[in-house]
Amino acid sequence: MKLLARAPATVANLGPGFDCLALALDLWNDFEVDTDAEPGIDVSGEGADELSDPANNLVVRAADHVASAAGVALPSFRLRCVNRIPLARGLGSSATAVSAGVLLAEALTGVTLSDDDRLRHAVDVEGHPDNVAACLLGDLVLVHRPGPEAGPQAVQLAADRSLRPVVLVATSERVSTEEARRALPKDIAFDTAAGTAARTALTVVALTGRPDLLPAALVDELHEPYRLPLAPKAAALHALLRSLGYAVCLAGSGPSLLLFESPDRPIPDPGTDWDVMRLAITPQGAHLSPV
């Protein structure tokens, strides 16, 4: 049996929407399993030297997690990964692997999962509900917990189709999610929390119908001031773009940047430390495709 899972890049946080907002972008990683081939892992593209060890491969870990939770065994398989999404750049590369692993395990074992089940399993492995929710569902997602003890749930929203996302991918800086988490303070001021809530709500309005509000909506005081210093070149470019009036934010935990340009005002050349990727928002999330 051959199965192919495709999963899109994501950008989470979206300014003030820390751990709750994310967009799915039209850049895909592919993961193929073949149960008739000799077991092993082949990785090409981004991270080829880092992800061939089964113990470190998130596709395998996610698939094992789903099977173990269901009390069933996975068949042996060969996994072929084609990675197009840069690693440790804020574009959700780990979310693609985990989401694909969940979908592949479901198909390989015959276990039937709901959207909430898939999200729960993915969060158990990856740890970040916003990225995996956008990867699984596509488009714009809002993640919430209905209660202190409840698991994460996701609401899919329709992003304004006039949006023109641009990702500036850092080529000379790299920040791990763990490092970015450690930079955050344990406590924040009440005014910061209140302002963040207001701008998060405004970001949803802006992304779903009022793009003109994005420059104001994407201003963040909760996490970006603590994470940008980890990547000085990203911090300098972020400040420059903000001063020029562009809607810009960290892509996930960085160091890449997400901004939105208009047809009559393209972004300036960011220089040699950046790859410019103009990526449409994809309404489709991770899915199985014919091989």
Buried (B, 14 or more C-beta within 10 A) or exposed (E): EBBBBBBBBBBBBBBBBBBBBBBBBBBBBBBBBBBEBEEEBEBEBBBEEEBBEBEEBBBBBBBBBBBEBBEEEBEEBBBBBBBBBBBBBBBBBBBBBBBBBBBBBBBBBEBEBEBEBBBBBBBBBBBBBBBBBBBBBBBBBBBEEEEEEEBBBBEBBEBBEEBBBBBBBBBEBBBEBEBBEEBBEEEEEEEBEEBBEEBBEBBBEBBBEEBEBBBEBBBBBBBBBBBBEBBEBBBEBBEEBBEEEBBBBBBBBBBBBBBBBBEEEEBEEBEEBBBEBEBEBBBEBBBBEEE
